[in-house]
Amino acid sequence: MKRIKRRYLALQLDTECAFTQKEFMDAVWHAVTQLYGEFGSSLTSLALINYDVEQKLAIIRTNLNTVDNMRAALASIISISGKQTAVHVIAVSGTIKALCMKL
């Protein structure tokens, strides 16, 4: 059986408002589902690893094959809970430790 390769994405939220973890993930899932549908979003194996409200940073995990799809979906987010925001991918890494060193 083949091991699933994963990638971790560090995200910066560009907004004046603070969002809860649930609001953020709902917006991410909505963006992925809008672009790729239910089947495409299930292939991403998307998971939230860390979310810092004060610094507006998030770390999410996805499959190696869907990194480009996730970047496109994250770029399509223009609002969360009706408030303008943008999500920027700061870094991508294969491990959380390496990702934290890049930050």
Biopython code that builds the backbone (N, CA, C, O; Angstrom):
import numpy as np
from Bio.PDB.StructureBuilder import StructureBuilder

atoms = [
    (1, "MET", "N", (0.836, -1.177, 0.000)),
    (1, "MET", "CA", (0.000, 0.000, 0.000)),
    (1, "MET", "C", (0.884, 1.245, 0.000)),
    (1, "MET", "O", (1.877, 1.319, 0.724)),
    (2, "LYS", "N", (0.513, 2.198, -0.808)),
    (2, "LYS", "CA", (1.304, 3.401, -0.970)),
    (2, "LYS", "C", (0.942, 4.451, 0.079)),
    (2, "LYS", "O", (-0.229, 4.644, 0.405)),
    (3, "ARG", "N", (1.964, 5.121, 0.597)),
    (3, "ARG", "CA", (1.769, 6.151, 1.604)),
    (3, "ARG", "C", (1.262, 7.429, 0.943)),
    (3, "ARG", "O", (1.702, 7.786, -0.150)),
    (4, "ILE", "N", (0.342, 8.111, 1.607)),
    (4, "ILE", "CA", (-0.215, 9.365, 1.095)),
    (4, "ILE", "C", (0.745, 10.499, 1.441)),
    (4, "ILE", "O", (1.085, 10.700, 2.607)),
    (5, "LYS", "N", (1.179, 11.236, 0.426)),
    (5, "LYS", "CA", (2.063, 12.376, 0.659)),
    (5, "LYS", "C", (1.215, 13.617, 0.898)),
    (5, "LYS", "O", (0.267, 13.897, 0.164)),
    (6, "ARG", "N", (1.577, 14.347, 1.937)),
    (6, "ARG", "CA", (0.811, 15.526, 2.306)),
    (6, "ARG", "C", (1.681, 16.761, 2.244)),
    (6, "ARG", "O", (2.908, 16.686, 2.307)),
    (7, "ARG", "N", (1.022, 17.899, 2.118)),
    (7, "ARG", "CA", (1.714, 19.184, 2.156)),
    (7, "ARG", "C", (0.980, 20.095, 3.119)),
    (7, "ARG", "O", (-0.240, 20.020, 3.271)),
    (8, "TYR", "N", (1.741, 20.949, 3.760)),
    (8, "TYR", "CA", (1.202, 21.902, 4.728)),
    (8, "TYR", "C", (1.338, 23.302, 4.150)),
    (8, "TYR", "O", (2.403, 23.675, 3.658)),
    (9, "LEU", "N", (0.272, 24.071, 4.209)),
    (9, "LEU", "CA", (0.252, 25.426, 3.681)),
    (9, "LEU", "C", (0.093, 26.418, 4.828)),
    (9, "LEU", "O", (-0.811, 26.285, 5.653)),
    (10, "ALA", "N", (0.975, 27.409, 4.872)),
    (10, "ALA", "CA", (0.853, 28.490, 5.839)),
    (10, "ALA", "C", (0.090, 29.622, 5.165)),
    (10, "ALA", "O", (0.444, 30.058, 4.070)),
    (11, "LEU", "N", (-0.954, 30.089, 5.826)),
    (11, "LEU", "CA", (-1.841, 31.097, 5.249)),
    (11, "LEU", "C", (-1.862, 32.349, 6.106)),
    (11, "LEU", "O", (-1.809, 32.278, 7.334)),
    (12, "GLN", "N", (-1.941, 33.491, 5.450)),
    (12, "GLN", "CA", (-2.079, 34.780, 6.123)),
    (12, "GLN", "C", (-3.410, 35.377, 5.692)),
    (12, "GLN", "O", (-3.685, 35.492, 4.497)),
    (13, "LEU", "N", (-4.244, 35.761, 6.668)),
    (13, "LEU", "CA", (-5.516, 36.407, 6.371)),
    (13, "LEU", "C", (-5.306, 37.903, 6.347)),
    (13, "LEU", "O", (-4.808, 38.485, 7.311)),
    (14, "ASP", "N", (-5.685, 38.522, 5.249)),
    (14, "ASP", "CA", (-5.543, 39.969, 5.093)),
    (14, "ASP", "C", (-6.923, 40.592, 5.301)),
    (14, "ASP", "O", (-7.716, 40.713, 4.368)),
    (15, "THR", "N", (-7.186, 40.981, 6.542)),
    (15, "THR", "CA", (-8.482, 41.540, 6.907)),
    (15, "THR", "C", (-8.344, 42.362, 8.182)),
    (15, "THR", "O", (-7.353, 42.258, 8.905)),
    (16, "GLU", "N", (-9.349, 43.173, 8.437)),
    (16, "GLU", "CA", (-9.358, 43.960, 9.663)),
    (16, "GLU", "C", (-10.136, 43.256, 10.771)),
    (16, "GLU", "O", (-10.015, 43.614, 11.942)),
    (17, "CYS", "N", (-10.924, 42.269, 10.408)),
    (17, "CYS", "CA", (-11.782, 41.575, 11.374)),
    (17, "CYS", "C", (-11.124, 40.274, 11.827)),
    (17, "CYS", "O", (-10.257, 39.726, 11.146)),
    (18, "ALA", "N", (-11.551, 39.804, 12.972)),
    (18, "ALA", "CA", (-11.099, 38.509, 13.482)),
    (18, "ALA", "C", (-12.218, 37.492, 13.257)),
    (18, "ALA", "O", (-13.381, 37.756, 13.559)),
    (19, "PHE", "N", (-11.856, 36.348, 12.734)),
    (19, "PHE", "CA", (-12.818, 35.294, 12.451)),
    (19, "PHE", "C", (-12.536, 34.092, 13.335)),
    (19, "PHE", "O", (-11.393, 33.832, 13.711)),
    (20, "THR", "N", (-13.586, 33.370, 13.656)),
    (20, "THR", "CA", (-13.404, 32.145, 14.420)),
    (20, "THR", "C", (-12.863, 31.057, 13.497)),
    (20, "THR", "O", (-12.870, 31.184, 12.273)),
    (21, "GLN", "N", (-12.403, 30.004, 14.120)),
    (21, "GLN", "CA", (-11.870, 28.866, 13.376)),
    (21, "GLN", "C", (-12.945, 28.262, 12.473)),
    (21, "GLN", "O", (-12.663, 27.887, 11.335)),
    (22, "LYS", "N", (-14.159, 28.168, 12.974)),
    (22, "LYS", "CA", (-15.257, 27.595, 12.197)),
    (22, "LYS", "C", (-15.610, 28.467, 10.997)),
    (22, "LYS", "O", (-15.830, 27.948, 9.902)),
    (23, "GLU", "N", (-15.667, 29.772, 11.184)),
    (23, "GLU", "CA", (-15.971, 30.677, 10.073)),
    (23, "GLU", "C", (-14.914, 30.567, 8.974)),
    (23, "GLU", "O", (-15.236, 30.559, 7.786)),
    (24, "PHE", "N", (-13.660, 30.482, 9.386)),
    (24, "PHE", "CA", (-12.569, 30.369, 8.409)),
    (24, "PHE", "C", (-12.668, 29.068, 7.621)),
    (24, "PHE", "O", (-12.586, 29.080, 6.393)),
    (25, "MET", "N", (-12.843, 27.953, 8.314)),
    (25, "MET", "CA", (-12.905, 26.664, 7.614)),
    (25, "MET", "C", (-14.160, 26.539, 6.759)),
    (25, "MET", "O", (-14.118, 25.910, 5.701)),
    (26, "ASP", "N", (-15.269, 27.119, 7.187)),
    (26, "ASP", "CA", (-16.472, 27.117, 6.350)),
    (26, "ASP", "C", (-16.217, 27.851, 5.039)),
    (26, "ASP", "O", (-16.676, 27.416, 3.983)),
    (27, "ALA", "N", (-15.489, 28.959, 5.102)),
    (27, "ALA", "CA", (-15.176, 29.721, 3.897)),
    (27, "ALA", "C", (-14.241, 28.933, 2.981)),
    (27, "ALA", "O", (-14.400, 28.959, 1.761)),
    (28, "VAL", "N", (-13.274, 28.237, 3.560)),
    (28, "VAL", "CA", (-12.336, 27.439, 2.758)),
    (28, "VAL", "C", (-13.076, 26.286, 2.090)),
    (28, "VAL", "O", (-12.917, 26.060, 0.890)),
    (29, "TRP", "N", (-13.885, 25.554, 2.859)),
    (29, "TRP", "CA", (-14.636, 24.438, 2.271)),
    (29, "TRP", "C", (-15.606, 24.927, 1.191)),
    (29, "TRP", "O", (-15.782, 24.264, 0.169)),
    (30, "HIS", "N", (-16.227, 26.073, 1.416)),
    (30, "HIS", "CA", (-17.150, 26.628, 0.419)),
    (30, "HIS", "C", (-16.407, 26.959, -0.883)),
    (30, "HIS", "O", (-16.912, 26.687, -1.972)),
    (31, "ALA", "N", (-15.211, 27.546, -0.769)),
    (31, "ALA", "CA", (-14.429, 27.903, -1.959)),
    (31, "ALA", "C", (-14.003, 26.656, -2.726)),
    (31, "ALA", "O", (-14.081, 26.627, -3.954)),
    (32, "VAL", "N", (-13.555, 25.633, -2.014)),
    (32, "VAL", "CA", (-13.120, 24.393, -2.675)),
    (32, "VAL", "C", (-14.301, 23.702, -3.342)),
    (32, "VAL", "O", (-14.181, 23.209, -4.463)),
    (33, "THR", "N", (-15.433, 23.665, -2.663)),
    (33, "THR", "CA", (-16.620, 23.010, -3.222)),
    (33, "THR", "C", (-17.150, 23.769, -4.436)),
    (33, "THR", "O", (-17.597, 23.151, -5.402)),
    (34, "GLN", "N", (-17.106, 25.101, -4.400)),
    (34, "GLN", "CA", (-17.570, 25.893, -5.539)),
    (34, "GLN", "C", (-16.723, 25.650, -6.776)),
    (34, "GLN", "O", (-17.250, 25.579, -7.887)),
    (35, "LEU", "N", (-15.412, 25.522, -6.592)),
    (35, "LEU", "CA", (-14.526, 25.341, -7.750)),
    (35, "LEU", "C", (-14.481, 23.912, -8.262)),
    (35, "LEU", "O", (-14.457, 23.691, -9.473)),
    (36, "TYR", "N", (-14.469, 22.932, -7.357)),
    (36, "TYR", "CA", (-14.202, 21.551, -7.761)),
    (36, "TYR", "C", (-15.321, 20.571, -7.450)),
    (36, "TYR", "O", (-15.218, 19.393, -7.789)),
    (37, "GLY", "N", (-16.381, 21.033, -6.815)),
    (37, "GLY", "CA", (-17.506, 20.157, -6.519)),
    (37, "GLY", "C", (-17.232, 19.255, -5.331)),
    (37, "GLY", "O", (-16.170, 19.321, -4.712)),
    (38, "GLU", "N", (-18.203, 18.415, -5.024)),
    (38, "GLU", "CA", (-18.092, 17.514, -3.880)),
    (38, "GLU", "C", (-16.972, 16.496, -4.065)),
    (38, "GLU", "O", (-16.198, 16.241, -3.142)),
    (39, "PHE", "N", (-16.891, 15.919, -5.252)),
    (39, "PHE", "CA", (-15.868, 14.900, -5.491)),
    (39, "PHE", "C", (-14.470, 15.507, -5.436)),
    (39, "PHE", "O", (-13.565, 14.939, -4.823)),
    (40, "GLY", "N", (-14.298, 16.649, -6.070)),
    (40, "GLY", "CA", (-12.988, 17.308, -6.058)),
    (40, "GLY", "C", (-12.559, 17.740, -4.676)),
    (40, "GLY", "O", (-11.380, 17.660, -4.330)),
    (41, "SER", "N", (-13.518, 18.200, -3.878)),
    (41, "SER", "CA", (-13.167, 18.619, -2.526)),
    (41, "SER", "C", (-12.836, 17.424, -1.638)),
    (41, "SER", "O", (-12.052, 17.553, -0.698)),
    (42, "SER", "N", (-13.419, 16.270, -1.921)),
    (42, "SER", "CA", (-13.099, 15.083, -1.126)),
    (42, "SER", "C", (-11.689, 14.580, -1.413)),
    (42, "SER", "O", (-11.090, 13.919, -0.565)),
    (43, "LEU", "N", (-11.155, 14.876, -2.581)),
    (43, "LEU", "CA", (-9.795, 14.439, -2.926)),
    (43, "LEU", "C", (-8.718, 15.243, -2.207)),
    (43, "LEU", "O", (-7.572, 14.802, -2.124)),
    (44, "THR", "N", (-9.067, 16.406, -1.691)),
    (44, "THR", "CA", (-8.070, 17.271, -1.068)),
    (44, "THR", "C", (-7.615, 16.785, 0.295)),
    (44, "THR", "O", (-6.497, 17.095, 0.707)),
    (45, "SER", "N", (-8.445, 16.033, 1.012)),
    (45, "SER", "CA", (-8.155, 15.611, 2.393)),
    (45, "SER", "C", (-7.782, 16.816, 3.249)),
    (45, "SER", "O", (-6.822, 16.772, 4.018)),
    (46, "LEU", "N", (-8.533, 17.862, 3.110)),
    (46, "LEU", "CA", (-8.272, 19.125, 3.781)),
    (46, "LEU", "C", (-8.457, 19.002, 5.288)),
    (46, "LEU", "O", (-9.427, 18.412, 5.763)),
    (47, "ALA", "N", (-7.505, 19.570, 6.033)),
    (47, "ALA", "CA", (-7.599, 19.580, 7.493)),
    (47, "ALA", "C", (-6.925, 20.834, 8.031)),
    (47, "ALA", "O", (-5.882, 21.257, 7.532)),
    (48, "LEU", "N", (-7.528, 21.414, 9.043)),
    (48, "LEU", "CA", (-6.953, 22.574, 9.705)),
    (48, "LEU", "C", (-6.024, 22.079, 10.811)),
    (48, "LEU", "O", (-6.436, 21.313, 11.682)),
    (49, "ILE", "N", (-4.781, 22.517, 10.770)),
    (49, "ILE", "CA", (-3.790, 22.108, 11.762)),
    (49, "ILE", "C", (-3.692, 23.136, 12.880)),
    (49, "ILE", "O", (-3.697, 22.779, 14.058)),
    (50, "ASN", "N", (-3.602, 24.405, 12.516)),
    (50, "ASN", "CA", (-3.432, 25.456, 13.510)),
    (50, "ASN", "C", (-4.097, 26.732, 12.992)),
    (50, "ASN", "O", (-4.070, 27.019, 11.796)),
    (51, "TYR", "N", (-4.691, 27.486, 13.910)),
    (51, "TYR", "CA", (-5.309, 28.756, 13.545)),
    (51, "TYR", "C", (-5.060, 29.741, 14.671)),
    (51, "TYR", "O", (-5.465, 29.505, 15.809)),
    (52, "ASP", "N", (-4.394, 30.845, 14.359)),
    (52, "ASP", "CA", (-4.082, 31.880, 15.338)),
    (52, "ASP", "C", (-4.898, 33.122, 14.994)),
    (52, "ASP", "O", (-4.652, 33.778, 13.982)),
    (53, "VAL", "N", (-5.873, 33.436, 15.850)),
    (53, "VAL", "CA", (-6.780, 34.551, 15.598)),
    (53, "VAL", "C", (-6.044, 35.883, 15.680)),
    (53, "VAL", "O", (-6.287, 36.775, 14.866)),
    (54, "GLU", "N", (-5.157, 36.025, 16.644)),
    (54, "GLU", "CA", (-4.483, 37.304, 16.864)),
    (54, "GLU", "C", (-3.525, 37.662, 15.738)),
    (54, "GLU", "O", (-3.501, 38.806, 15.283)),
    (55, "GLN", "N", (-2.735, 36.691, 15.283)),
    (55, "GLN", "CA", (-1.777, 36.955, 14.207)),
    (55, "GLN", "C", (-2.388, 36.754, 12.829)),
    (55, "GLN", "O", (-1.772, 37.080, 11.815)),
    (56, "LYS", "N", (-3.600, 36.216, 12.797)),
    (56, "LYS", "CA", (-4.311, 35.931, 11.538)),
    (56, "LYS", "C", (-3.512, 34.984, 10.646)),
    (56, "LYS", "O", (-3.377, 35.202, 9.442)),
    (57, "LEU", "N", (-2.987, 33.933, 11.262)),
    (57, "LEU", "CA", (-2.241, 32.894, 10.561)),
    (57, "LEU", "C", (-2.973, 31.566, 10.695)),
    (57, "LEU", "O", (-3.618, 31.298, 11.709)),
    (58, "ALA", "N", (-2.864, 30.742, 9.664)),
    (58, "ALA", "CA", (-3.464, 29.410, 9.697)),
    (58, "ALA", "C", (-2.526, 28.440, 9.001)),
    (58, "ALA", "O", (-1.784, 28.819, 8.095)),
    (59, "ILE", "N", (-2.564, 27.185, 9.431)),
    (59, "ILE", "CA", (-1.836, 26.111, 8.765)),
    (59, "ILE", "C", (-2.857, 25.043, 8.425)),
    (59, "ILE", "O", (-3.581, 24.558, 9.294)),
    (60, "ILE", "N", (-2.906, 24.680, 7.139)),
    (60, "ILE", "CA", (-3.813, 23.628, 6.694)),
    (60, "ILE", "C", (-3.011, 22.520, 6.036)),
    (60, "ILE", "O", (-1.902, 22.741, 5.549)),
    (61, "ARG", "N", (-3.590, 21.317, 6.028)),
    (61, "ARG", "CA", (-2.954, 20.153, 5.409)),
    (61, "ARG", "C", (-3.782, 19.713, 4.209)),
    (61, "ARG", "O", (-5.012, 19.743, 4.245)),
    (62, "THR", "N", (-3.095, 19.304, 3.147)),
    (62, "THR", "CA", (-3.767, 18.806, 1.953)),
    (62, "THR", "C", (-2.885, 17.749, 1.290)),
    (62, "THR", "O", (-1.720, 17.588, 1.654)),
    (63, "ASN", "N", (-3.438, 17.040, 0.329)),
    (63, "ASN", "CA", (-2.658, 16.056, -0.422)),
    (63, "ASN", "C", (-1.688, 16.750, -1.363)),
    (63, "ASN", "O", (-1.932, 17.874, -1.801)),
    (64, "LEU", "N", (-0.592, 16.080, -1.669)),
    (64, "LEU", "CA", (0.409, 16.630, -2.585)),
    (64, "LEU", "C", (-0.196, 16.919, -3.956)),
    (64, "LEU", "O", (0.130, 17.931, -4.576)),
    (65, "ASN", "N", (-1.071, 16.041, -4.431)),
    (65, "ASN", "CA", (-1.646, 16.189, -5.771)),
    (65, "ASN", "C", (-2.618, 17.362, -5.889)),
    (65, "ASN", "O", (-2.915, 17.810, -6.996)),
    (66, "THR", "N", (-3.109, 17.859, -4.765)),
    (66, "THR", "CA", (-4.120, 18.908, -4.816)),
    (66, "THR", "C", (-3.630, 20.252, -4.293)),
    (66, "THR", "O", (-4.443, 21.126, -3.992)),
    (67, "VAL", "N", (-2.327, 20.433, -4.179)),
    (67, "VAL", "CA", (-1.787, 21.700, -3.669)),
    (67, "VAL", "C", (-2.168, 22.854, -4.590)),
    (67, "VAL", "O", (-2.597, 23.906, -4.114)),
    (68, "ASP", "N", (-2.020, 22.673, -5.890)),
    (68, "ASP", "CA", (-2.366, 23.744, -6.830)),
    (68, "ASP", "C", (-3.862, 24.056, -6.795)),
    (68, "ASP", "O", (-4.257, 25.217, -6.896)),
    (69, "ASN", "N", (-4.684, 23.034, -6.655)),
    (69, "ASN", "CA", (-6.130, 23.247, -6.538)),
    (69, "ASN", "C", (-6.464, 24.045, -5.282)),
    (69, "ASN", "O", (-7.312, 24.937, -5.314)),
    (70, "MET", "N", (-5.802, 23.722, -4.186)),
    (70, "MET", "CA", (-6.043, 24.440, -2.936)),
    (70, "MET", "C", (-5.602, 25.895, -3.047)),
    (70, "MET", "O", (-6.285, 26.790, -2.549)),
    (71, "ARG", "N", (-4.478, 26.133, -3.689)),
    (71, "ARG", "CA", (-4.006, 27.510, -3.850)),
    (71, "ARG", "C", (-5.008, 28.324, -4.660)),
    (71, "ARG", "O", (-5.266, 29.486, -4.344)),
    (72, "ALA", "N", (-5.571, 27.721, -5.701)),
    (72, "ALA", "CA", (-6.566, 28.409, -6.521)),
    (72, "ALA", "C", (-7.838, 28.679, -5.718)),
    (72, "ALA", "O", (-8.419, 29.760, -5.812)),
    (73, "ALA", "N", (-8.266, 27.697, -4.932)),
    (73, "ALA", "CA", (-9.476, 27.869, -4.133)),
    (73, "ALA", "C", (-9.272, 28.945, -3.068)),
    (73, "ALA", "O", (-10.170, 29.753, -2.831)),
    (74, "LEU", "N", (-8.117, 28.966, -2.433)),
    (74, "LEU", "CA", (-7.835, 29.975, -1.412)),
    (74, "LEU", "C", (-7.772, 31.371, -2.017)),
    (74, "LEU", "O", (-8.183, 32.343, -1.384)),
    (75, "ALA", "N", (-7.260, 31.472, -3.234)),
    (75, "ALA", "CA", (-7.191, 32.775, -3.902)),
    (75, "ALA", "C", (-8.572, 33.297, -4.263)),
    (75, "ALA", "O", (-8.760, 34.502, -4.430)),
    (76, "SER", "N", (-9.536, 32.398, -4.382)),
    (76, "SER", "CA", (-10.892, 32.822, -4.756)),
    (76, "SER", "C", (-11.708, 33.338, -3.573)),
    (76, "SER", "O", (-12.811, 33.850, -3.765)),
    (77, "ILE", "N", (-11.190, 33.212, -2.361)),
    (77, "ILE", "CA", (-11.916, 33.701, -1.176)),
    (77, "ILE", "C", (-11.788, 35.222, -1.125)),
    (77, "ILE", "O", (-10.687, 35.761, -1.025)),
    (78, "ILE", "N", (-12.936, 35.905, -1.194)),
    (78, "ILE", "CA", (-12.928, 37.373, -1.129)),
    (78, "ILE", "C", (-13.661, 37.892, 0.097)),
    (78, "ILE", "O", (-13.527, 39.063, 0.451)),
    (79, "SER", "N", (-14.438, 37.025, 0.751)),
    (79, "SER", "CA", (-15.116, 37.451, 1.969)),
    (79, "SER", "C", (-15.368, 36.252, 2.865)),
    (79, "SER", "O", (-15.566, 35.127, 2.404)),
    (80, "ILE", "N", (-15.353, 36.531, 4.160)),
    (80, "ILE", "CA", (-15.690, 35.527, 5.168)),
    (80, "ILE", "C", (-16.746, 36.160, 6.064)),
    (80, "ILE", "O", (-16.538, 37.235, 6.626)),
    (81, "SER", "N", (-17.863, 35.489, 6.185)),
    (81, "SER", "CA", (-18.993, 35.975, 6.990)),
    (81, "SER", "C", (-19.423, 37.375, 6.574)),
    (81, "SER", "O", (-19.796, 38.188, 7.419)),
    (82, "GLY", "N", (-19.372, 37.658, 5.279)),
    (82, "GLY", "CA", (-19.819, 38.942, 4.760)),
    (82, "GLY", "C", (-18.829, 40.077, 4.906)),
    (82, "GLY", "O", (-19.146, 41.212, 4.552)),
    (83, "LYS", "N", (-17.640, 39.808, 5.415)),
    (83, "LYS", "CA", (-16.627, 40.848, 5.592)),
    (83, "LYS", "C", (-15.479, 40.598, 4.627)),
    (83, "LYS", "O", (-15.015, 39.469, 4.474)),
    (84, "GLN", "N", (-15.024, 41.673, 3.974)),
    (84, "GLN", "CA", (-13.969, 41.539, 2.976)),
    (84, "GLN", "C", (-12.694, 40.987, 3.588)),
    (84, "GLN", "O", (-12.263, 41.403, 4.663)),
    (85, "THR", "N", (-12.108, 40.045, 2.877)),
    (85, "THR", "CA", (-10.845, 39.455, 3.316)),
    (85, "THR", "C", (-10.152, 38.812, 2.129)),
    (85, "THR", "O", (-10.770, 38.544, 1.099)),
    (86, "ALA", "N", (-8.876, 38.572, 2.286)),
    (86, "ALA", "CA", (-8.090, 37.857, 1.292)),
    (86, "ALA", "C", (-7.217, 36.859, 2.032)),
    (86, "ALA", "O", (-6.773, 37.117, 3.151)),
    (87, "VAL", "N", (-6.975, 35.718, 1.402)),
    (87, "VAL", "CA", (-6.140, 34.682, 2.000)),
    (87, "VAL", "C", (-4.911, 34.521, 1.121)),
    (87, "VAL", "O", (-5.022, 34.256, -0.076)),
    (88, "HIS", "N", (-3.743, 34.684, 1.721)),
    (88, "HIS", "CA", (-2.477, 34.573, 0.992)),
    (88, "HIS", "C", (-1.713, 33.350, 1.480)),
    (88, "HIS", "O", (-1.631, 33.100, 2.683)),
    (89, "VAL", "N", (-1.157, 32.591, 0.544)),
    (89, "VAL", "CA", (-0.317, 31.446, 0.895)),
    (89, "VAL", "C", (1.099, 31.969, 1.096)),
    (89, "VAL", "O", (1.715, 32.490, 0.166)),
    (90, "ILE", "N", (1.607, 31.826, 2.310)),
    (90, "ILE", "CA", (2.945, 32.311, 2.635)),
    (90, "ILE", "C", (4.009, 31.288, 2.260)),
    (90, "ILE", "O", (5.024, 31.630, 1.655)),
    (91, "ALA", "N", (3.769, 30.020, 2.626)),
    (91, "ALA", "CA", (4.757, 28.972, 2.383)),
    (91, "ALA", "C", (4.063, 27.623, 2.279)),
    (91, "ALA", "O", (2.961, 27.426, 2.791)),
    (92, "VAL", "N", (4.741, 26.698, 1.599)),
    (92, "VAL", "CA", (4.274, 25.324, 1.463)),
    (92, "VAL", "C", (5.434, 24.415, 1.840)),
    (92, "VAL", "O", (6.574, 24.648, 1.439)),
    (93, "SER", "N", (5.130, 23.368, 2.622)),
    (93, "SER", "CA", (6.192, 22.471, 3.052)),
    (93, "SER", "C", (5.643, 21.064, 3.240)),
    (93, "SER", "O", (4.430, 20.863, 3.306)),
    (94, "GLY", "N", (6.541, 20.102, 3.323)),
    (94, "GLY", "CA", (6.161, 18.711, 3.520)),
    (94, "GLY", "C", (6.011, 18.339, 4.971)),
    (94, "GLY", "O", (5.387, 17.325, 5.286)),
    (95, "THR", "N", (6.576, 19.144, 5.880)),
    (95, "THR", "CA", (6.454, 18.882, 7.313)),
    (95, "THR", "C", (6.096, 20.173, 8.038)),
    (95, "THR", "O", (6.379, 21.270, 7.557)),
    (96, "ILE", "N", (5.480, 20.028, 9.180)),
    (96, "ILE", "CA", (5.117, 21.205, 9.975)),
    (96, "ILE", "C", (6.369, 21.867, 10.520)),
    (96, "ILE", "O", (6.442, 23.093, 10.602)),
    (97, "LYS", "N", (7.352, 21.062, 10.894)),
    (97, "LYS", "CA", (8.605, 21.612, 11.442)),
    (97, "LYS", "C", (9.297, 22.508, 10.430)),
    (97, "LYS", "O", (9.727, 23.607, 10.779)),
    (98, "ALA", "N", (9.415, 22.066, 9.187)),
    (98, "ALA", "CA", (10.050, 22.868, 8.134)),
    (98, "ALA", "C", (9.227, 24.105, 7.825)),
    (98, "ALA", "O", (9.778, 25.166, 7.531)),
    (99, "LEU", "N", (7.922, 23.974, 7.891)),
    (99, "LEU", "CA", (7.044, 25.113, 7.635)),
    (99, "LEU", "C", (7.233, 26.189, 8.697)),
    (99, "LEU", "O", (7.289, 27.377, 8.379)),
    (100, "CYS", "N", (7.331, 25.779, 9.946)),
    (100, "CYS", "CA", (7.549, 26.733, 11.031)),
    (100, "CYS", "C", (8.899, 27.414, 10.901)),
    (100, "CYS", "O", (9.025, 28.584, 11.260)),
    (101, "MET", "N", (9.909, 26.722, 10.401)),
    (101, "MET", "CA", (11.222, 27.339, 10.188)),
    (101, "MET", "C", (11.170, 28.362, 9.068)),
    (101, "MET", "O", (11.882, 29.365, 9.116)),
    (102, "LYS", "N", (10.334, 28.123, 8.056)),
    (102, "LYS", "CA", (10.187, 29.081, 6.963)),
    (102, "LYS", "C", (9.501, 30.354, 7.425)),
    (102, "LYS", "O", (9.759, 31.434, 6.893)),
    (103, "LEU", "N", (8.632, 30.227, 8.411)),
    (103, "LEU", "CA", (7.913, 31.400, 8.917)),
    (103, "LEU", "C", (8.818, 32.212, 9.807)),
    (103, "LEU", "O", (8.401, 33.243, 10.335)),
]
sb = StructureBuilder()
sb.init_structure("model")
sb.init_model(0)
sb.init_chain("A")
sb.init_seg("    ")
for serial, (resi, resn, name, xyz) in enumerate(atoms, 1):
    if name == "N":
        sb.init_residue(resn, " ", resi, " ")
    sb.init_atom(name, np.array(xyz, "f"), 0.0, 1.0, " ", f" {name:<3s}", serial, name[0])
structure = sb.get_structure()
